[in-house]
Amino acid sequence: MRYTITGRNVNVTPGIRRAVEEKIGKLDRYFNPDTEVIVTLSVQKDIQKIEVTIPVKGSIIRAEESSSDMYVSIDLVEEVIERQLKKYKNKIIDKKQSAQAFSDFFVNEETEEDEEIQIVKTKRFGIKPMDPEEACVQMELLNHNFYVFLNAETEEVNVVYKRKGHSYGLIEPEF
């Protein structure tokens, strides 16, 4: 695998680089050798965070973990990616498209049938046009983490959501 390791508010020392390549390298058996792995390390206050993104044709495998120690975060993120790969193997490997991004070992490995995703509840509600700020207020009043609304300015369905650090995000469709 090819690694692109960058640091935000942290120097990527040879020791950290080696730890990332060794830990994430355990995932080698799942991917072809030319697979790119994008790793971003960051430090904010006492939180050491690692984000790993592995683009494969037709999909993105991504995980992020935080702890008070960068090496612990590296260990945790490797476990998360491996769990994701095993859980969603049948869904992420489309024989026609993304199978070429994965190793033959992973594609042909016997797996137990993963649990099927089941939608157990459907909600219906009227959408009234509003601006994103009003949608944030509605979300707070409902004590939800996200809120779906019709944007009065663009006349498109948007989503506002809570982000870490008491800020908000807006998701707009792109056609």
BELZI-V799672 format. One record per pair of residues at least 4 apart in sequence whose C-alpha atoms are under 6 Angstrom apart, sorted by the first residue. I is the first residue (numbers start at 1). J is the second residue. D is the distance in Angstrom with one decimal. If there is no record, write none. Layout:
# BELZI-V799672
i=(I | I)
j=(J | J)
d=(D | D)
This chain:
# BELZI-V799672
i=(1 | 1 | 1 | 1 | 2 | 2 | 3 | 4 | 4 | 5 | 5 | 6 | 7 | 7 | 7 | 7 | 7 | 8 | 9 | 9 | 14 | 18 | 19 | 20 | 21 | 24 | 30 | 30 | 30 | 31 | 31 | 32 | 32 | 32 | 37 | 38 | 38 | 39 | 39 | 40 | 40 | 41 | 41 | 42 | 43 | 43 | 46 | 47 | 47 | 48 | 48 | 48 | 48 | 48 | 49 | 49 | 50 | 50 | 51 | 51 | 52 | 52 | 53 | 53 | 54 | 54 | 55 | 56 | 56 | 57 | 58 | 65 | 65 | 66 | 67 | 83 | 84 | 85 | 93 | 93 | 94 | 94 | 95 | 104 | 105 | 127 | 129 | 129 | 129 | 130 | 130 | 131 | 131 | 139 | 139 | 145 | 145 | 146 | 146 | 147 | 147 | 148 | 148 | 149 | 149 | 150 | 150 | 151 | 151 | 158 | 158 | 159 | 159 | 160 | 160 | 161 | 161 | 162 | 163 | 163)
j=(33 | 34 | 35 | 36 | 36 | 37 | 37 | 38 | 39 | 39 | 40 | 40 | 11 | 12 | 40 | 41 | 42 | 42 | 42 | 43 | 18 | 22 | 23 | 24 | 25 | 78 | 102 | 103 | 106 | 102 | 103 | 101 | 102 | 103 | 54 | 52 | 53 | 51 | 52 | 50 | 51 | 49 | 50 | 49 | 47 | 48 | 68 | 67 | 68 | 66 | 67 | 68 | 69 | 70 | 65 | 66 | 64 | 65 | 63 | 64 | 62 | 63 | 61 | 62 | 60 | 61 | 60 | 60 | 101 | 98 | 98 | 73 | 77 | 73 | 73 | 87 | 88 | 89 | 98 | 99 | 98 | 99 | 99 | 108 | 109 | 149 | 150 | 151 | 152 | 151 | 152 | 151 | 152 | 144 | 147 | 161 | 162 | 160 | 161 | 159 | 160 | 158 | 159 | 157 | 158 | 156 | 157 | 155 | 156 | 171 | 172 | 170 | 171 | 169 | 170 | 168 | 169 | 168 | 167 | 168)
d=(4.7 | 5.4 | 5.0 | 5.9 | 4.8 | 6.0 | 4.9 | 4.9 | 6.0 | 4.7 | 5.9 | 5.0 | 6.0 | 5.9 | 5.7 | 4.7 | 5.7 | 4.6 | 5.8 | 5.6 | 6.0 | 6.0 | 6.0 | 5.8 | 5.2 | 5.8 | 5.7 | 5.3 | 5.0 | 4.1 | 4.7 | 5.8 | 5.3 | 4.9 | 4.9 | 5.7 | 5.1 | 5.7 | 4.6 | 5.7 | 5.1 | 5.8 | 4.6 | 5.2 | 5.7 | 4.7 | 5.8 | 5.6 | 5.1 | 5.5 | 5.4 | 5.5 | 5.8 | 5.1 | 5.7 | 4.2 | 5.5 | 5.6 | 5.9 | 4.2 | 5.6 | 5.4 | 5.8 | 4.4 | 5.8 | 5.0 | 4.5 | 5.8 | 5.8 | 4.7 | 6.0 | 5.5 | 5.5 | 5.4 | 5.6 | 6.0 | 5.9 | 5.4 | 5.6 | 5.1 | 5.6 | 5.9 | 5.1 | 5.9 | 5.7 | 5.9 | 4.7 | 5.6 | 4.6 | 5.4 | 4.9 | 5.5 | 5.6 | 5.5 | 5.5 | 5.6 | 5.4 | 5.5 | 4.0 | 5.5 | 5.4 | 5.9 | 4.5 | 5.7 | 5.5 | 5.6 | 4.5 | 5.1 | 5.5 | 5.6 | 5.1 | 5.7 | 5.0 | 5.5 | 4.5 | 5.6 | 5.2 | 4.7 | 5.2 | 5.2)
